[in-house]
Amino acid sequence: MLRLEGYEVWAAHTADDGLNLARIHRPHAIILDLRMPLTSGLQLLRSIRTISGLAQTPVAIVTGDYYLAEAQSEEIRALGADLRYKPLWLDELVTLARDLLTVPVRD
């Protein structure tokens, strides 16, 4: 959907693939799912934050889980990520991408 709106998008099917794409392409923003096979979106976020040049990249985690443990929610916030809930309709997704891309990156 974001490609149709004119954004350059890389998509990964696994957290490892996503991490590799992030290392290679150094995206200006990242949107990821909390629930992924093998690795959680939170673990991927932790890994992203350890990479020089990506530590401050704007990230949004999207989830269909309407209840998250407080510790998990706090860690997501502490790692500087936005938390959004599914479903995300096209206008919400485009607004999320636009908002992430307006966050100044400092590293």
C-alpha positions in Angstrom: 0.0 0.0 0.0 2.8 2.4 0.8 4.4 1.8 -2.6 1.2 2.8 -4.3 1.5 6.1 -2.3 5.0 6.7 -3.7 7.1 5.5 -0.8 10.2 3.3 -1.4 9.5 0.1 0.6 11.6 -3.0 1.5 9.6 -5.9 3.0 10.9 -8.9 4.8 9.3 -12.1 5.8 11.5 -12.8 8.8 13.2 -10.7 11.5 16.6 -11.7 10.3 15.8 -10.7 6.7 14.4 -7.4 8.1 17.6 -6.7 10.1 19.7 -7.5 7.0 17.6 -5.1 4.9 17.9 -2.4 7.5 21.7 -2.8 7.6 22.0 -2.6 3.8 19.4 0.1 3.0 19.6 2.3 6.2 15.9 3.2 6.0 14.6 6.5 7.2 11.8 4.8 9.1 10.8 1.2 10.0 7.3 -0.3 10.5 7.3 -3.8 12.0 4.9 -6.3 13.4 5.2 -7.3 17.1 4.4 -10.9 16.4 6.7 -12.6 13.9 7.9 -16.1 13.3 11.0 -17.1 15.4 11.7 -13.6 16.8 9.4 -11.0 18.2 9.2 -7.4 16.9 10.5 -6.3 20.2 13.6 -8.4 19.9 14.1 -7.0 16.3 13.7 -3.5 17.7 16.4 -4.3 20.3 18.7 -5.5 17.6 18.0 -2.4 15.4 18.9 -0.1 18.3 22.3 -1.7 18.6 23.3 -0.9 15.0 25.3 2.3 14.4 23.3 4.6 12.2 20.0 3.0 13.1 19.9 3.6 16.8 17.6 6.6 16.4 15.7 5.6 13.3 12.0 6.2 13.8 10.2 2.8 14.4 6.6 1.9 14.8 5.5 -1.5 16.0 2.1 -2.7 14.9 0.2 -5.3 16.7 -3.2 -7.0 16.9 -2.7 -7.7 20.6 -4.8 -5.2 22.4 -3.4 -6.2 25.8 0.4 -6.0 26.3 2.2 -6.5 29.5 3.2 -3.2 31.0 6.8 -4.1 31.0 6.6 -4.8 27.2 4.9 -1.5 26.5 7.4 0.4 28.6 10.3 -1.2 26.9 8.8 -0.4 23.5 8.5 3.3 24.6 12.0 3.2 26.2 13.5 2.0 22.9 11.8 5.0 21.2 9.2 3.2 19.1 5.6 4.1 18.4 3.0 1.4 19.2 0.0 1.1 16.9 -2.9 -1.3 16.8 -4.3 -3.3 13.9 -6.2 -2.9 11.8 -4.4 0.0 10.1 -6.4 1.3 7.2 -4.7 2.9 4.3 -5.1 6.5 5.5 -3.8 5.5 9.0 -0.8 3.7 7.4 0.1 6.6 5.2 -0.2 9.0 8.2 2.0 6.7 10.3 4.7 6.6 7.5 4.5 10.4 7.1 4.7 11.0 10.9 7.7 8.6 11.2 9.5 10.3 8.3 9.2 13.8 10.0 11.0 12.7 13.1 14.5 14.1 13.1 17.2 11.4 13.2 20.3 12.3 15.3 22.8 9.5 14.7 
